[in-house]
Every structure is written in C-alpha cells, then in structure tokens.
Amino acid sequence: MNFLLSKGLVKRHRNCAKVNCRRRMILTKDTSKKDKYYFRCPKCRSTQSIRKGTFFEDSKLSIEDILSVAFCWSAKLPVKSASAMTEVCQNSVSQWYQFLREKCSETLISNPNYTFGGPGVVVQIDESLIARRKYNVGRVVEPQWVFGIYDTNTKLGHIELVEDRSAATLIPLIQKYVLPGSTIHSDQWPAYNSLNQLGYNHLTVNHSQNFVDPNTGTCTNAIEAYWSRVKKNVRLHWLSRRDQLPLRIDEFLWRDRLPTKKYSLVFQETLRLVAVS
C-alpha cells in the first residue's frame, strides 16, 4: 500500500460520497478483502474500494497481478512469457499490454514540444518499408510505407505510417514536425524537391554513387540506423497483428524518449504513465 500511495496509483485522501456526510475517509486494512485495504467513513461507516477513480477500477485482476503484468511489459516480455510468469491468462495480459500502448499514444499526442531541428540543426529524413516478404518467401504481406525524421542534435526521431511517398503526403509531415531553418539531409527522392523553397536548407546525397556526399558531407546514416532499431522492435509483430502496428510504433517512440532503458526505471516511468488514467 505504501508503494501504491507513493506512486500516486491510489489516492491518499478521499471524502465520503454521501451528500450529508462528506467526512474524510480512513484507509483501513482488512486481509479478508481482495485488495487487503479499503476506505471507511468514520461517521456513517460507508466504505469505498481503493480502486475507485484509478486505472485498477475496471479490472478483475488483483492489484499485485496488474503490477506484475506492467513490469513484464516494461521489460519487453512477450505475452506468452508474461502469462507464464504472472499466472495471468494470455488474453488479460494482451489487454493490459494494449492499454499501456494506448497510454503511450496519448502521451505522444499531448506533448506540446514534439518538433525537431531548428536553425543550424541537421535533421535527416527518409521513407522505408516496415514489412515485406524477403526473397518472395512466406505468405503475402501487403507493404506498408513509413516516414521517418531524425534529429542529429537531440538523438530523437519520429516515425509515421503513410499511404505513399508522394510530395502531397510527405511535405505536410515535414512542415508539421521540422522547424523552419533546419538543415535537412535526404536522398534524392523527387518528393523533397520543394524543401529549399519552404524555409529549409535542403541537402541531398545520391545513394547510387555514395553513402556520404564527398563535397557537402551530406548523409542519411543516422536515420538508417534509426530504421534498424525501429524494425528490430516492431517488424516481428507487424506480420501477425497488422492492426497493432500504430500502437507498437507509439510504444517504441515512448520508450525511445526515456532517459534510461533499465527495466526497473522503465517500470517507474510506466507507473507514471498510467497514474493519471
């Protein structure tokens, strides 16, 4: 209970819900109850679950099981492994994993400073296929294009699913996420041709000749390395659950912004993620 209170997962103080009472309720221990604690009004003796008003409220799992599943998600354990370790059914683990990914999406959407670059800062951009059959082996998988941005100063990036690689699709995304005055490095894909007229210093490299332009030093090595990390974390899941791809991408972006990758500290950040639910 001290842990739950310290992380803001359970409210420390509550008032009685009865209109004619409104007294401050007392946190009471009772080992016969599922959660072992409840709130009790000292005046009218009414009670209230410690789950009320928290993200635990609608779950039938014990709070200990929910925290265990959240730690397994923080440690990137697959659903099947997490189910075996926590003895929670795979369906419940899957639902909690999806809930946590949805919270990642909400956090990214509500971030007011989700932009990259600036005057003198190099931002690399590229587009890539997140999934496709290799050597024409295996079942048919419909290709999915994604667009990526990588800030070489902050070492942070952004990826987004796109319908195609046309200028009409990519230019608005660049204007949305990349600040004017940025130096943009890209390949020579024609969709980027108008960037110099839009307030950016646009430099290109011809990948059919060089990985790094010998005259300007322009390259896309950083965004290529970023793609490698993205696909390592996302691609295996894409082939089996296509509808989950946007959430898995948001999970990757949320994790990528954490100051540490240690599982215990990622778990702490995960609890902060859901404490406001």
TORMITI-318221 format. One record per residue (C-alpha): residue number from 1; residue in three letters; chain; x, y, z. Coordinates in steps of 0.02 Angstrom, whole numbers, m for minus. Layout:
+--------+------+-------+--------+--------+--------+
: vodren : figu : vexba :     c1 :     c2 :     c3 :
+--------+------+-------+--------+--------+--------+
:    NUM :  ALA :     A :      X :      Y :      Z :
...
+--------+------+-------+--------+--------+--------+
END
This chain:
+--------+------+-------+--------+--------+--------+
: vodren : figu : vexba :     c1 :     c2 :     c3 :
+--------+------+-------+--------+--------+--------+
:      1 :  MET :     A :      0 :      0 :      0 :
:      2 :  ASN :     A :    144 :    119 :     37 :
:      3 :  PHE :     A :    210 :     84 :   m138 :
:      4 :  LEU :     A :     41 :    120 :   m218 :
:      5 :  LEU :     A :     22 :    281 :   m120 :
:      6 :  SER :     A :    199 :    341 :   m157 :
:      7 :  LYS :     A :    174 :    318 :   m345 :
:      8 :  GLY :     A :      6 :    406 :   m347 :
:      9 :  LEU :     A :    m83 :    248 :   m402 :
:     10 :  VAL :     A :   m203 :    257 :   m255 :
:     11 :  LYS :     A :   m267 :    421 :   m181 :
:     12 :  ARG :     A :   m207 :    461 :     m6 :
:     13 :  HIS :     A :   m364 :    554 :     46 :
:     14 :  ARG :     A :   m546 :    533 :      0 :
:     15 :  ASN :     A :   m707 :    609 :     61 :
:     16 :  CYS :     A :   m866 :    511 :     92 :
:     17 :  ALA :     A :   m977 :    509 :    m62 :
:     18 :  LYS :     A :  m1138 :    532 :     37 :
:     19 :  VAL :     A :  m1209 :    708 :     15 :
:     20 :  ASN :     A :  m1249 :    733 :    200 :
:     21 :  CYS :     A :  m1081 :    669 :    260 :
:     22 :  ARG :     A :   m928 :    714 :    157 :
:     23 :  ARG :     A :   m811 :    666 :    301 :
:     24 :  ARG :     A :   m632 :    617 :    262 :
:     25 :  MET :     A :   m623 :    428 :    247 :
:     26 :  ILE :     A :   m496 :    319 :    336 :
:     27 :  LEU :     A :   m385 :    194 :    247 :
:     28 :  THR :     A :   m420 :     29 :    334 :
:     29 :  LYS :     A :   m332 :   m138 :    322 :
:     30 :  ASP :     A :   m433 :   m297 :    302 :
:     31 :  THR :     A :   m339 :   m453 :    244 :
:     32 :  SER :     A :   m503 :   m542 :    204 :
:     33 :  LYS :     A :   m535 :   m423 :     59 :
:     34 :  LYS :     A :   m458 :   m449 :   m113 :
:     35 :  ASP :     A :   m357 :   m288 :   m108 :
:     36 :  LYS :     A :   m325 :   m302 :     81 :
:     37 :  TYR :     A :   m370 :   m119 :    104 :
:     38 :  TYR :     A :   m523 :     m8 :     86 :
:     39 :  PHE :     A :   m581 :    167 :    134 :
:     40 :  ARG :     A :   m707 :    184 :    277 :
:     41 :  CYS :     A :   m804 :    337 :    333 :
:     42 :  PRO :     A :   m786 :    362 :    523 :
:     43 :  LYS :     A :   m957 :    446 :    533 :
:     44 :  CYS :     A :  m1081 :    349 :    425 :
:     45 :  ARG :     A :   m974 :    191 :    412 :
:     46 :  SER :     A :   m992 :    183 :    222 :
:     47 :  THR :     A :   m848 :    105 :    127 :
:     48 :  GLN :     A :   m760 :    131 :    m39 :
:     49 :  SER :     A :   m638 :     25 :   m138 :
:     50 :  ILE :     A :   m459 :     86 :   m151 :
:     51 :  ARG :     A :   m477 :     56 :   m340 :
:     52 :  LYS :     A :   m612 :    188 :   m365 :
:     53 :  GLY :     A :   m550 :    326 :   m479 :
:     54 :  THR :     A :   m393 :    231 :   m529 :
:     55 :  PHE :     A :   m344 :    129 :   m682 :
:     56 :  PHE :     A :   m366 :    m28 :   m573 :
:     57 :  GLU :     A :   m553 :      5 :   m556 :
:     58 :  ASP :     A :   m623 :    m96 :   m702 :
:     59 :  SER :     A :   m507 :   m246 :   m689 :
:     60 :  LYS :     A :   m545 :   m411 :   m605 :
:     61 :  LEU :     A :   m361 :   m449 :   m579 :
:     62 :  SER :     A :   m279 :   m419 :   m412 :
:     63 :  ILE :     A :   m176 :   m261 :   m398 :
:     64 :  GLU :     A :    m20 :   m369 :   m373 :
:     65 :  ASP :     A :    m55 :   m458 :   m538 :
:     66 :  ILE :     A :    m83 :   m294 :   m630 :
:     67 :  LEU :     A :     83 :   m225 :   m568 :
:     68 :  SER :     A :    170 :   m388 :   m617 :
:     69 :  VAL :     A :     99 :   m378 :   m793 :
:     70 :  ALA :     A :    151 :   m195 :   m805 :
:     71 :  PHE :     A :    329 :   m243 :   m757 :
:     72 :  CYS :     A :    331 :   m380 :   m889 :
:     73 :  TRP :     A :    278 :   m251 :  m1019 :
:     74 :  SER :     A :    414 :   m133 :   m958 :
:     75 :  ALA :     A :    541 :   m274 :   m980 :
:     76 :  LYS :     A :    477 :   m309 :  m1157 :
:     77 :  LEU :     A :    424 :   m486 :  m1116 :
:     78 :  PRO :     A :    311 :   m569 :  m1247 :
:     79 :  VAL :     A :    131 :   m601 :  m1195 :
:     80 :  LYS :     A :    157 :   m789 :  m1181 :
:     81 :  SER :     A :    308 :   m770 :  m1067 :
:     82 :  ALA :     A :    222 :   m638 :   m960 :
:     83 :  SER :     A :     71 :   m751 :   m941 :
:     84 :  ALA :     A :    180 :   m896 :   m883 :
:     85 :  MET :     A :    275 :   m788 :   m758 :
:     86 :  THR :     A :    124 :   m699 :   m683 :
:     87 :  GLU :     A :     m1 :   m842 :   m700 :
:     88 :  VAL :     A :   m121 :   m720 :   m782 :
:     89 :  CYS :     A :   m212 :   m783 :   m937 :
:     90 :  GLN :     A :   m141 :   m728 :  m1105 :
:     91 :  ASN :     A :   m299 :   m634 :  m1152 :
:     92 :  SER :     A :   m289 :   m525 :   m996 :
:     93 :  VAL :     A :   m103 :   m493 :  m1023 :
:     94 :  SER :     A :   m138 :   m443 :  m1204 :
:     95 :  GLN :     A :   m274 :   m321 :  m1149 :
:     96 :  TRP :     A :   m159 :   m239 :  m1021 :
:     97 :  TYR :     A :    m18 :   m228 :  m1147 :
:     98 :  GLN :     A :   m136 :   m140 :  m1268 :
:     99 :  PHE :     A :   m195 :    m21 :  m1132 :
:    100 :  LEU :     A :    m15 :     28 :  m1094 :
:    101 :  ARG :     A :     22 :     58 :  m1279 :
:    102 :  GLU :     A :   m133 :    167 :  m1291 :
:    103 :  LYS :     A :    m67 :    270 :  m1146 :
:    104 :  CYS :     A :     96 :    290 :  m1243 :
:    105 :  SER :     A :     m5 :    358 :  m1390 :
:    106 :  GLU :     A :    m99 :    481 :  m1280 :
:    107 :  THR :     A :     64 :    544 :  m1205 :
:    108 :  LEU :     A :    142 :    575 :  m1375 :
:    109 :  ILE :     A :    m14 :    665 :  m1438 :
:    110 :  SER :     A :    m20 :    779 :  m1285 :
:    111 :  ASN :     A :    165 :    826 :  m1297 :
:    112 :  PRO :     A :    169 :   1012 :  m1344 :
:    113 :  ASN :     A :    354 :   1011 :  m1394 :
:    114 :  TYR :     A :    351 :    870 :  m1518 :
:    115 :  THR :     A :    457 :    955 :  m1650 :
:    116 :  PHE :     A :    633 :    931 :  m1718 :
:    117 :  GLY :     A :    777 :   1033 :  m1784 :
:    118 :  GLY :     A :    795 :   1222 :  m1786 :
:    119 :  PRO :     A :    921 :   1344 :  m1861 :
:    120 :  GLY :     A :   1088 :   1258 :  m1888 :
:    121 :  VAL :     A :   1023 :   1087 :  m1833 :
:    122 :  VAL :     A :   1036 :    939 :  m1953 :
:    123 :  VAL :     A :    880 :    833 :  m1972 :
:    124 :  GLN :     A :    885 :    677 :  m2078 :
:    125 :  ILE :     A :    728 :    611 :  m2164 :
:    126 :  ASP :     A :    690 :    452 :  m2258 :
:    127 :  GLU :     A :    549 :    335 :  m2302 :
:    128 :  SER :     A :    553 :    146 :  m2286 :
:    129 :  LEU :     A :    451 :    m14 :  m2293 :
:    130 :  ILE :     A :    413 :    m80 :  m2120 :
:    131 :  ALA :     A :    367 :   m254 :  m2183 :
:    132 :  ARG :     A :    382 :   m354 :  m2342 :
:    133 :  ARG :     A :    418 :   m531 :  m2396 :
:    134 :  LYS :     A :    603 :   m570 :  m2409 :
:    135 :  TYR :     A :    660 :   m661 :  m2565 :
:    136 :  ASN :     A :    475 :   m689 :  m2606 :
:    137 :  VAL :     A :    466 :   m822 :  m2471 :
:    138 :  GLY :     A :    322 :   m843 :  m2349 :
:    139 :  ARG :     A :    144 :   m781 :  m2352 :
:    140 :  VAL :     A :     96 :   m624 :  m2447 :
:    141 :  VAL :     A :    115 :   m468 :  m2340 :
:    142 :  GLU :     A :     49 :   m302 :  m2403 :
:    143 :  PRO :     A :    191 :   m174 :  m2396 :
:    144 :  GLN :     A :    172 :    m27 :  m2279 :
:    145 :  TRP :     A :    270 :    134 :  m2304 :
:    146 :  VAL :     A :    327 :    234 :  m2155 :
:    147 :  PHE :     A :    408 :    405 :  m2150 :
:    148 :  GLY :     A :    548 :    444 :  m2028 :
:    149 :  ILE :     A :    628 :    600 :  m1955 :
:    150 :  TYR :     A :    787 :    600 :  m1850 :
:    151 :  ASP :     A :    861 :    748 :  m1757 :
:    152 :  THR :     A :   1050 :    727 :  m1751 :
:    153 :  ASN :     A :   1063 :    852 :  m1608 :
:    154 :  THR :     A :    939 :    778 :  m1483 :
:    155 :  LYS :     A :    961 :    600 :  m1550 :
:    156 :  LEU :     A :    772 :    582 :  m1556 :
:    157 :  GLY :     A :    661 :    537 :  m1701 :
:    158 :  HIS :     A :    484 :    513 :  m1761 :
:    159 :  ILE :     A :    402 :    386 :  m1874 :
:    160 :  GLU :     A :    230 :    388 :  m1951 :
:    161 :  LEU :     A :    130 :    272 :  m2062 :
:    162 :  VAL :     A :     96 :    346 :  m2234 :
:    163 :  GLU :     A :     m9 :    292 :  m2382 :
:    164 :  ASP :     A :    126 :    333 :  m2510 :
:    165 :  ARG :     A :    287 :    430 :  m2539 :
:    166 :  SER :     A :    215 :    574 :  m2637 :
:    167 :  ALA :     A :    255 :    757 :  m2601 :
:    168 :  ALA :     A :     73 :    786 :  m2556 :
:    169 :  THR :     A :     93 :    659 :  m2415 :
:    170 :  LEU :     A :    270 :    692 :  m2352 :
:    171 :  ILE :     A :    288 :    882 :  m2363 :
:    172 :  PRO :     A :    147 :    920 :  m2238 :
:    173 :  LEU :     A :    226 :    800 :  m2113 :
:    174 :  ILE :     A :    395 :    884 :  m2131 :
:    175 :  GLN :     A :    316 :   1055 :  m2104 :
:    176 :  LYS :     A :    222 :    989 :  m1952 :
:    177 :  TYR :     A :    372 :    913 :  m1862 :
:    178 :  VAL :     A :    529 :   1000 :  m1927 :
:    179 :  LEU :     A :    558 :   1181 :  m1876 :
:    180 :  PRO :     A :    595 :   1312 :  m2011 :
:    181 :  GLY :     A :    780 :   1350 :  m2034 :
:    182 :  SER :     A :    831 :   1169 :  m2006 :
:    183 :  THR :     A :    959 :   1086 :  m2119 :
:    184 :  ILE :     A :    876 :    933 :  m2194 :
:    185 :  HIS :     A :    978 :    788 :  m2262 :
:    186 :  SER :     A :    891 :    662 :  m2376 :
:    187 :  ASP :     A :    915 :    554 :  m2529 :
:    188 :  GLN :     A :    864 :    621 :  m2699 :
:    189 :  TRP :     A :    683 :    565 :  m2693 :
:    190 :  PRO :     A :    586 :    692 :  m2801 :
:    191 :  ALA :     A :    453 :    722 :  m2668 :
:    192 :  TYR :     A :    580 :    826 :  m2570 :
:    193 :  ASN :     A :    624 :    945 :  m2712 :
:    194 :  SER :     A :    525 :   1093 :  m2643 :
:    195 :  LEU :     A :    603 :   1096 :  m2469 :
:    196 :  ASN :     A :    726 :   1237 :  m2510 :
:    197 :  GLN :     A :    578 :   1347 :  m2557 :
:    198 :  LEU :     A :    489 :   1307 :  m2392 :
:    199 :  GLY :     A :    617 :   1382 :  m2272 :
:    200 :  TYR :     A :    735 :   1234 :  m2255 :
:    201 :  ASN :     A :    917 :   1211 :  m2304 :
:    202 :  HIS :     A :    897 :   1051 :  m2403 :
:    203 :  LEU :     A :   1050 :    945 :  m2449 :
:    204 :  THR :     A :   1045 :    777 :  m2537 :
:    205 :  VAL :     A :   1156 :    627 :  m2565 :
:    206 :  ASN :     A :   1149 :    513 :  m2717 :
:    207 :  HIS :     A :   1147 :    339 :  m2642 :
:    208 :  SER :     A :   1182 :    257 :  m2810 :
:    209 :  GLN :     A :   1354 :    338 :  m2802 :
:    210 :  ASN :     A :   1398 :    373 :  m2620 :
:    211 :  PHE :     A :   1339 :    343 :  m2442 :
:    212 :  VAL :     A :   1411 :    515 :  m2397 :
:    213 :  ASP :     A :   1419 :    657 :  m2521 :
:    214 :  PRO :     A :   1606 :    693 :  m2544 :
:    215 :  ASN :     A :   1578 :    879 :  m2571 :
:    216 :  THR :     A :   1449 :    926 :  m2437 :
:    217 :  GLY :     A :   1462 :    782 :  m2314 :
:    218 :  THR :     A :   1276 :    753 :  m2331 :
:    219 :  CYS :     A :   1220 :    580 :  m2274 :
:    220 :  THR :     A :   1072 :    485 :  m2203 :
:    221 :  ASN :     A :   1170 :    365 :  m2093 :
:    222 :  ALA :     A :   1083 :    418 :  m1932 :
:    223 :  ILE :     A :    907 :    391 :  m1999 :
:    224 :  GLU :     A :    962 :    223 :  m2073 :
:    225 :  ALA :     A :   1023 :    168 :  m1902 :
:    226 :  TYR :     A :    859 :    230 :  m1828 :
:    227 :  TRP :     A :    762 :    124 :  m1952 :
:    228 :  SER :     A :    862 :    m27 :  m1896 :
:    229 :  ARG :     A :    808 :     m1 :  m1716 :
:    230 :  VAL :     A :    628 :     29 :  m1765 :
:    231 :  LYS :     A :    615 :   m130 :  m1868 :
:    232 :  LYS :     A :    701 :   m233 :  m1735 :
:    233 :  ASN :     A :    567 :   m181 :  m1610 :
:    234 :  VAL :     A :    415 :   m175 :  m1723 :
:    235 :  ARG :     A :    433 :   m284 :  m1877 :
:    236 :  LEU :     A :    410 :   m457 :  m1798 :
:    237 :  HIS :     A :    242 :   m404 :  m1726 :
:    238 :  TRP :     A :    184 :   m321 :  m1887 :
:    239 :  LEU :     A :    172 :   m485 :  m1984 :
:    240 :  SER :     A :     49 :   m564 :  m1862 :
:    241 :  ARG :     A :    m55 :   m417 :  m1799 :
:    242 :  ARG :     A :    m66 :   m279 :  m1928 :
:    243 :  ASP :     A :   m198 :   m182 :  m1831 :
:    244 :  GLN :     A :    m75 :   m165 :  m1686 :
:    245 :  LEU :     A :     62 :    m82 :  m1787 :
:    246 :  PRO :     A :     17 :    101 :  m1746 :
:    247 :  LEU :     A :     14 :     62 :  m1560 :
:    248 :  ARG :     A :    179 :    m32 :  m1567 :
:    249 :  ILE :     A :    259 :    114 :  m1657 :
:    250 :  ASP :     A :    196 :    233 :  m1523 :
:    251 :  GLU :     A :    265 :    115 :  m1390 :
:    252 :  PHE :     A :    435 :    120 :  m1475 :
:    253 :  LEU :     A :    432 :    311 :  m1483 :
:    254 :  TRP :     A :    382 :    324 :  m1299 :
:    255 :  ARG :     A :    519 :    205 :  m1244 :
:    256 :  ASP :     A :    647 :    291 :  m1355 :
:    257 :  ARG :     A :    620 :    454 :  m1261 :
:    258 :  LEU :     A :    652 :    380 :  m1089 :
:    259 :  PRO :     A :    814 :    438 :  m1006 :
:    260 :  THR :     A :    859 :    258 :   m965 :
:    261 :  LYS :     A :    824 :     83 :  m1030 :
:    262 :  LYS :     A :    847 :     m7 :   m863 :
:    263 :  TYR :     A :    692 :   m112 :   m834 :
:    264 :  SER :     A :    666 :    m57 :   m654 :
:    265 :  LEU :     A :    669 :    126 :   m705 :
:    266 :  VAL :     A :    562 :     94 :   m859 :
:    267 :  PHE :     A :    437 :     15 :   m739 :
:    268 :  GLN :     A :    437 :    175 :   m636 :
:    269 :  GLU :     A :    402 :    276 :   m794 :
:    270 :  THR :     A :    264 :    154 :   m841 :
:    271 :  LEU :     A :    178 :    184 :   m674 :
:    272 :  ARG :     A :    189 :    372 :   m701 :
:    273 :  LEU :     A :    114 :    342 :   m873 :
:    274 :  VAL :     A :    m44 :    263 :   m802 :
:    275 :  ALA :     A :    m57 :    357 :   m636 :
:    276 :  VAL :     A :   m159 :    496 :   m719 :
:    277 :  SER :     A :   m281 :    374 :   m801 :
+--------+------+-------+--------+--------+--------+
END
